[in-house]
Amino acid sequence: MKIPFNKPYLSGRETEYIEQAVRSGKISGNGVFTQKCHEFFEGKYGFKKCLLTHSGTAALEMAAILLDIQPGDEVIVPSYTFVSTANAFVLRGAKIVFADSRTDHPGMDEDRIEELITPKTKAIVPVHYAGVACDMDKIMDIAARYSLFVVEDAAQAIDSFYTGTDGLASPLGGIGHLAAFSFHETKNVISGEGGMLVVNDDRFLKRAEIIWEKGTDRAAFFRGEVDKYGWVDVGSSFLPSEIIAAFLWAQLENLSAIQAKRKEIWHSYRQRLMSLAEQATVQLPFVPAYASNNYHLFYLVCKSLEQRTKLINELKGKNILAVFHYLSLHKSPYYHNRHDGRELPESDRYADCLVRLPFYFELPEKAIQLICRVVAGVTNGD
């Protein structure tokens, strides 16, 4: 049995909707399927304004432009994250101030954010790792006290929620001033490559659409709000084509079924591996009481780099592809000389010890059983 790490899920209507988009005569973006996707997210989750982008990276880059990030501004970002979280702000000249991870979860340690703030700090960018919420009450309180912006990197966090101290559940991506989602083929719902900017702050509503449309008021023109359009601000070509939006729409129609199946897979892993966690041979995913679980991925945290390497190799020997995730960005070849020298031990621990197990809609139960047997064999032997 060959078990890949990921296998893109197809609902069955992707090509049908793509054909509809092609036959419509408008495939360049911001057409019928784009609007369907916008309306879905705004209606289901109450996001104030949604703008599909050609990647989650593009959505983060739009956020950096909207915040008017300038050279010398500081942006607080977790070190344990994908490069786009930081790079979007580096492109605008920002200095990245890296935050360490929590001991119980790869997300940023919210209790260590305040000590990183200086007069040059402009924004905090929490990453909801594995679709599990950061403590947004803490983060938003810090941001309010220091007049900072919050950009949620919700790339992995579709259909996930945070329950605040007020007892109300808020969708991730709907709490910060801005948020970025990804629909890369490894995410819960996909479009191959794709993303979305969410605007929750009224100050950014109008300008976001202009930046999205290459710095023009073209979208307002097509709505009949202006009699001609022109270049009115900075911007770029952030829109995805209607072909991408059509594919995504077929996925969104099946969100409930996708989530139900992913929940089943996640809990099957957890049930079969719980005894290892109880023996403290590995660490399983932690979901705080304030967070929901959108079942984006299933990971283990091994006791050492050596244990993880052995596990990945043993799985590979059984034709099972498991992978590690991020390397600490503060140690990256590009940024390590720019980092302030602080040690970030938890980020480095996850970089050395975290392993992601195969996770996709069509993963059969017998594959999960085999994977868990290999994991138990390796970790029980250490």
N, C-alpha and C positions, 0 to 999 in steps of 0.2 A: 504494500500500500504506500503510495507516494502522497504526502500531505503537504501542500504548499502553505506558506505563511498567510497568504491572503488570496481570495478569489472574488472578483467583483460580482455582486449580485445584480441580476437582471429581472425586472418585474414582468417582462414580456411585451410591454407597450412602448419601449424606448424607440425602436425603429419606426413604429407606426406614427409616433408623434414627431419624430425627426422628418419623416416623409411629409406630414402635414405642414411643418415649418417650411420645408423646401418648396412645396407646391403653393404656399401662400404668397410667394414672391418677395418676402422680406425675411432675410436670414442674417442681417447685419447686427441685430441686437435691439433690445428695448421694444420688442414686439409682443405679440399675444402671449407667448409662453413665458417671457420674462415677467410680464404683468401678473400672470397666474401665480408664479412663484412668489413675487412680492406680496400679493394679496394673501397667499397662504400663510406666510410667516407673520405678517402684520395682524391677520385675523386670529390665528391660532395662539400666538404668544403675546400679542399686544405690543409688539415692537412699533415704535413711532414711525420710522421710515426704514425701508430695506432697499438696498441696491445690489443686485447681483454683480459679481466681478469675475474676471477670468481665473482668479486663484485667491486663496486665503492670504497669500503674500500681498497681492494687489490691494486687498481690503485694508491690511495693516499700513501699507504705503499711503493710501488715501487718508487714513486716520492721522498719520504723521503730518500730512499737508494741512489737514483741517485744524490741527492744533498749532499750526504755524511754528513748528519746531525749527529753531535757529541754531547755528554753530555755537557751541558752548552750553546749550541747554542740557540738563541732565534728565535721564529717563531711567527709572528703576524697573529692572527686568529680571526674572529668574535666570540663573545660569543654566539650569537643567531645562532646556526647551529647544525647539527647532530654531535654526539660525534666523528665519524670517522675523521672529518676534523682536529681535534686536536690530537686524539689518534695515528694517523699514525706517527706523529712526536714525541709524547711522547715515543713511543716504541723505538725510536733511542736516547732517552736521552734529548730531547729538553725541554727548558722552554717555555711554551706557554704564550704569552703576548696578552691578550684579548682586542679586539677593540669593541667599542660600535656601535650600529646600527644608521642609519639615522632616522630623525624624520618623514620623508615621506615614508620610505620604510625599510623593515627589513634588507636589506643588510648593510655591514659595512660602517661607515661614513668615506669616503675617505679623508675628510679635517682634520681628527684627527689621521691619520696614522703616519705622520712624527714625531709627538711628542712622539711616542712610540718607536722610533728607538734608539738603543744604539750600541756601538761598537761590541756587541755580536749578533746583529740581522743578521740572515742568509736569511730569506725568508718572503714573504707576501703571504697569502693564501686567496684571495677574494672568497666569495661564491656568486654565481649568484642566489639569492633566487627567487623562483617561475619562474626561467628561464629569469629573468630580469637582464640585465647587470649592474655590477658595472661600475663606471666611469673609464674605463681602461686607458685612456690617463693620468689621474692623477696618477694612481697606477704605470703604467709603467715608468712615468717620475720620480717618487720618487725612484723606484727601480734602475733606471739607475744612478741617482745622488749618491746613497749610495751603488752601486754595490751589489744589492740584487737580489735574484731569486724570480720569481712570479709563483706560482702554482695555476691555476684556478680550484676551485672546481665547476665543471660544471655538477654536478650530476643531476640537474634538467633542464639543459639548452640546450638539444639537439635542433637543428634547430632554434636557437636564435642568434641574431646579435647585434653588437655594431657599431655605426657610430661615427667615431672619428672626430677630428677637421679638418682632411684633407678631410672630406666628404665621405670617403670610408667606406662601411659596411664590417665588419669582423665577421666571425662566432665565437661565444663564444667557448672557448677551443682552439682557434687558435691564441691567442694573447700572453699569458704568455709563459714562457719557457717550462712549462709542464702543463698538464690538466688532470683531472679525470672526467669520466662520469659514470653514473649508469643506469642499465637496470632492476632495481628492479621492481616488479610487479605494483608498484604505479606510475611508470614513464610513459612518453608518448609512448615510445616503450620499450618493455619488453622482458626478457628471464627468468622470475621468479626471479633468482638471476643472476647478471652479471654486468660487467663494462668494462671500456676501459681506458687505458693510452694513451694520445696523447703527442708526443714528437715534439716540434717545434724548438728546439735548436740543431744544428748540434753536439755540444759537447756530447750530451747524446744518439745519435742514436745507436751506436754500443753497448754501455754498457747496454742500456735498454733491448735489446733483450736477452742479456746474463743473466741479472737478472731475466727476465721473464722465462727463461729456466733453472731455478734452479742453476744459476751460471755457466752454461756450454755454450760452443759454439756449441751446438747441432743443432740449426737452421741453422747456417752456414754450418755445415757438411751435412745436408740434401739438401742444395742448391749446394753442391759440391765445396764449397769455401775452405774447409779444408779436409784433407784426414782422419782425425779422430777427435773426440771431447773429451774434458776433462773438469775438474773443473778449471775455470780460474778466478772466482770472487765470491763474495757473491751473494746470490739469494734465490729464493724459488719457490714453485710450484704455479705460478700465472695464468697458462693457464686454461681456461674453457674447458670442453669437447666439442666435435663436436656436441653433442646433444643440448647443450646450444646454440652454434653458429647457428645450423640449425633452432632452434626456433626463434632466433633473426633475421635471414635472412628473414623469412616469414613476420616479422614485418616491417623490413626496406623496403621491396617491397611495403608496403602500407603506407609509411610515409605521403605522400601527403594527402591521404584520412583521415588518423588519425588526422592530423593537421587541416584539414578543418572542421571536426566534432567538435573537441575541441574548435576551434575558435567560432563556432556557439553557443556552450554551454556557453562559457565564456561571450560572448556578451549578451546572454539572461539573465544571472545573473545580469550583470552590468546594463542593461536597466531597469530591474525590481527593482533594489535596489538603483538606482541613487538618487531617491527622498530622501531616508534616509540619504545619504551622504550630500545632499544639506541642509538638516535640521541639520546636524552635530550630528546625533544620532549614526552613525557608520562611520568608515573610510574604503573606498574601496581601492583596489589595485592601486598603482601608478606606471605608466610606464614613465620614463624620456624620453625626446625627442630623446636622443642618443640611446635608447634601443628599440629593437623590442619585441614582446610578443609571446612566444611559447605556451601560454595557458596551462601551466603545472598544475596550480591549481587556485582555486578562494577562496580568504580569506576575512574575515572581521576583522577589529580591533575595538573591543567594547570599551566603555568608562571606564569600570572597570572590575575587576575580577568577581565581583558579577553579573554584566550584562552578562558576557560571560557564567558563570555557569548556570544562569537562561536560557539563550538561548540554550545551549547544552541540558539541562534537558527537556525543552519544545519540542525540536526536537526529543529527545529520546522518549518522551511520544507519539509522532506521528509515531514511528517506523522509524525515520530518524537518521542515525548515522553521526554526525558531530564531529570533534575532534580538540583539540588544537594541537600545533606543538611542538616546542622545549622548554625546560627549559634552562635558562641561564647557560652556562657551567662554568662560573666563580663562581657560587654558588653551583655547583654539589658536592655531598658527596665526590667524589674522589679528586677534584681539589681545593675546596674552601680554604683549608689551604695553598695551593701553590700560590694562587692569591695574587697580590700585594696590595690588599685592595681598589683599585679604584672603585668608584661607576660607574655603567654602566646603567643609568636609562632607556634609550630607549630599550636596550636589555630586561630589566626586564619588561618594559611595554608590549612588544610583547609577552613575555612569559606568562604574566597574561591575556592579552586581545585579542590575535589573535585566531581566530577560522577558521578552514578549512571546507568548505561546500562539500557535495558529488560531485564528479567529475569523470566521466568515459564515455567512448565512447557511451555506450548504455543508458545513462541517458535520460529519456523521458522528453519532454517539460512539461507535466502535473506534473511531479515530481518537476521540477524547480519552477513551479508556486506555488505548495504547500509549498516548502521550503521557498520561498520568502514571502509568506503570514505569515508563522510562525515567520520569522525574523522580519517582519514589526510589527506584533502584540506585540512581546517582546520589541523591541527597542523603539517603539512609546509610550509604557507605562512607560518608564523610564524618 
